[in-house]
Amino acid sequence: MPDQPTLFDDEVAVQCFFGCPTVVRDTDPDAAHEVMQAHYQAEHADDLARAVAFVR
């Protein structure tokens, strides 16, 4: 397993759950969430649509 960067005490990390290597690190959890939401919309819109269609 590759070395993971150390988080500072006031940092949060959010990793993309679609298996891509995108990780958002920020000191503000809400800001990290917004950046990850934008990533999902930009990179995984089709994946999200398939997931929603599957659960309906």
WOWO-V400944 format. One line per field, one symbol per residue. ss: DSSP state (h for helix, s for strand, l for the rest). phi: phi as a letter, one per 20 degrees, with the letter a starting at -180 (. if undefined). psi: psi as a letter, one per 30 degrees, with the letter a starting at -180 (. if undefined). A space follows every 10 residues. Layout:
BEGIN
ss->???
phi->???
psi->???
END
This chain:
BEGIN
ss->llllllllll lsssslllll llssssllhh hhhhhhhhhh hhhlhhhhhh hhhhhl
phi->.ffeffefge ecccdfeene efcddbedgf ffffffgffg ffdcgfffff ffffee
psi->klkkkkkleg llkkkkgggl gkkkklfjee eeeeeeeeee eefgeeeeee eeeef.
END
